[in-house]
Amino acid sequence: MMKKIINIVILVPLAVVLIVLCVANRQWVTLALNPFRPDDQMLSAGAPFFVFLLSAFLVGAIVGSFATWLTQGKHRKRARHEARAAVKWRGEADQHKKRAEQMATGSLNQLPSP
């Protein structure tokens, strides 16, 4: 519930700001990728300015998410290792429990009857 509220508090204002930026920046611009010849048509793209704004935001979000995923790899690896160890220890505990039950039932059968 708290996470949902925090998402709303952060994402709604961000969406409003992006929408306002898109509406305010509808003029057509040319993005020149050749710094030595900006008029080169092969290395330039024309679109409304908000397209470049949203594209930059989207690329930044994707790159940031990927970088976070990479840095958390060691934590995921440790979690996998600990999960395998937990399964191993659980199996050993089950084996010992079964053996203890067999020993207990075996010793009860060997008691003399009155």
Number of C-alpha atoms within 10 A of each C-alpha: 6 7 8 9 10 10 11 12 11 11 12 11 11 12 11 11 12 16 14 12 15 18 12 11 16 13 11 11 15 15 14 17 15 13 9 8 11 13 14 13 13 9 13 14 13 13 13 14 20 21 16 18 14 15 12 12 13 12 11 12 12 12 12 12 11 12 11 11 12 10 10 11 11 11 10 12 11 11 12 12 11 12 12 12 12 12 11 12 12 12 12 12 12 12 12 12 12 12 12 12 12 12 12 11 11 11 10 10 10 8 8 6 5 3
